[in-house]
């Protein structure tokens, strides 16, 4: 027996970035703190937008600036008033503008409680001016293969 994984498309997350603070070089690389101005999650089973103004990406860049490590946290509010906290880490290939993330979700809403069990992955792209991130989100579906 072994565990297998497949991906099920969840929807699209669009994130607009705002002000950036370059903290500078540290033991993990060059730290940037980038405000998240807006976020919109569009999926068949959920529609949500950014609920607060305290969302950000704590980005760390490698020494040569070619690789970024993301640490993003934000709270979404669904169109029917539920709050959903999301956090994700991931990598950015800076020259290609490609992103890979692993979001998780937390909510007290009974309607959206299924999100508490979801491990997602995101495949994203950065706009040419670095102000917009567009992710396709996928739920990781785990099954047992008896072969």
Number of C-alpha atoms within 10 A of each C-alpha: 7 8 9 11 12 10 13 13 15 20 18 20 20 18 20 16 19 15 11 14 11 12 12 11 14 9 6 11 17 18 20 19 18 18 19 24 18 19 23 19 21 18 14 9 8 14 17 21 20 22 20 13 12 12 22 20 21 19 21 25 21 15 12 8 13 13 16 21 22 21 17 21 17 21 22 24 19 19 11 9 11 16 20 23 17 18 17 19 18 18 18 22 16 16 9 11 16 17 21 20 22 18 20 18 21 18 18 13 14 9 10 17 14 12 19 16 11 16 15 21 24 23 16 20 20 19 13 9 6 13 14 19 18 20 22 18 24 21 22 18 13 12 11 10 10 7 5
